Amino acid sequence: MKSKNPLFCDQVQPQVLGIHPYIPGKPVSELQRELGLQNITKLASNENPLGASPKVIEAIQAELVDIARYPDGSAYALKHTLAEFLGVQASQLVIGNGSNEVLELVARVFAGPEDEIIYSQYAFAVYPISAQVVGATGVEVPAKDWGHDLSAMLAAVTDKTKVIYLANPNNPTGTFFSKQAWQAFIEKVPQNIIVVLDEAYVEYAQSFLDADVFFNGVDYIDDYPNLLVSRTFSKAYGLASLRIGYMVGNPETIQYINQVREPFNVNHYAQVAAQYALADQDFVNEAVLVNQQGMRQVIEVLEELDIQYIPSIGNFVCIDLGEAALEYNQKLLKEGVIVRPVANYGMTNYLRISIGTQVENQYFIDALKKVYQP
Ligand SMILES: Cc1ncc(COP(=O)(O)O)c(C=O)c1O
């Protein structure tokens, strides 16, 4: 039986009481339960609409016999494959249960009460949560044109700053900062402050940007020992359900992160899948191409309907539906389309739409046209 006012509640750490939990996209099964709909299109979690490489599926199936065994806690094989792919040493890698895990671990290793962690307004929701969990003060720097204002972030540095989180491109806004802006920033950050560059959508970003504007954070690791770059297999590689991502940095920093992670944080199937996924770059290229085409398909209709949006180089786009955004969200749900409200980011007028296949995008477009009243 539940007691009404359990005494242990008084013992919950004060920083935990203040946490606003991460709000995930609504699962298809939940909408099915709620509205009894059969045909549902989910464009709410920036997943890969093509699924995963068939080679990955085949490889995992072949490994099912090993289900009773613990995974390799050091992820030896994956780290070596990944090290070769990235042109780094295996000792420069930590593998996470999604990149979400490694992003949080950085705060645990480098910050505590009294410290400050800087991130941008509208930046990925996991950064403020990571700061709060360790009792650090989250310093939110106002965004510029929905994106990171790197000069203002530099100006926010104090002697209490321990970590700066950056997302390039950012989720949910899809904004990016250029190679020039990045270089001007990273060379000025004091070397005792950890800079985390979250590149969850790097594959899509590269496909949208000119070569002189795009940059790859891993290229800067050797020059900046305080830099950590995180990537994920959840997006372009299509492994969101398996939960696997990683962080690259200098071996010493990485070693500390490895020290605090759970011994078996990444399951065997995720490790195997990631290796096969890396080997199938044709699949990644196809996913990126489908995203480019899908983005064009959606943007064309937004322009036709005169709906404002934030230009995005990710696999999602935020659209401005004014004060009625949440009502539109409900109407789209009734049409069987799940998108993502972003009011929790302070973007009350916006909905974030993940780019799907041509057919899924059309499903969204038809529903939007049906419910939209300018
Ligand atoms: C900017 C950004 N970083 C990190 C993540 C975490 O992804 P995962 O934990 O699936 O690797 C996401 C997921 O949506 C994201 O948008």
The ligand as an SDF file (V2000), in Angstrom:
LIG
                    3D

 16 16  0  0  0  0  0  0  0  0999 V2000
   21.2130   17.3050  -30.2680 C   0  0  0  0  0  0  0  0  0  0  0  0
   21.0190   15.9130  -29.7600 C   0  0  0  0  0  0  0  0  0  0  0  0
   22.0180   15.3460  -29.0890 N   0  0  0  0  0  0  0  0  0  0  0  0
   21.9150   14.1130  -28.5870 C   0  0  0  0  0  0  0  0  0  0  0  0
   20.7680   13.3830  -28.7640 C   0  0  0  0  0  0  0  0  0  0  0  0
   20.6890   12.0450  -28.0900 C   0  0  0  0  0  0  0  0  0  0  0  0
   20.5580   11.0320  -28.9560 O   0  0  0  0  0  0  0  0  0  0  0  0
   20.8730    9.5270  -28.5270 P   0  0  0  0  0  0  0  0  0  0  0  0
   20.8890    9.4530  -27.0440 O   0  0  0  0  0  0  0  0  0  0  0  0
   19.7970    8.7410  -29.1380 O   0  0  0  0  0  0  0  0  0  0  0  0
   22.2280    9.2460  -29.1060 O   0  0  0  0  0  0  0  0  0  0  0  0
   19.7020   13.9050  -29.4670 C   0  0  0  0  0  0  0  0  0  0  0  0
   18.4570   13.1400  -29.6310 C   0  0  0  0  0  0  0  0  0  0  0  0
   17.4600   13.5730  -30.0830 O   0  0  0  0  0  0  0  0  0  0  0  0
   19.8280   15.2180  -29.9830 C   0  0  0  0  0  0  0  0  0  0  0  0
   18.8340   15.7910  -30.6400 O   0  0  0  0  0  0  0  0  0  0  0  0
  1  2  1  0
  2  3  1  0
  2 15  2  0
  3  4  2  0
  4  5  1  0
  5  6  1  0
  5 12  2  0
  6  7  1  0
  7  8  1  0
  8  9  2  0
  8 10  1  0
  8 11  1  0
 12 13  1  0
 12 15  1  0
 13 14  2  0
 15 16  1  0
M  END
$$$$
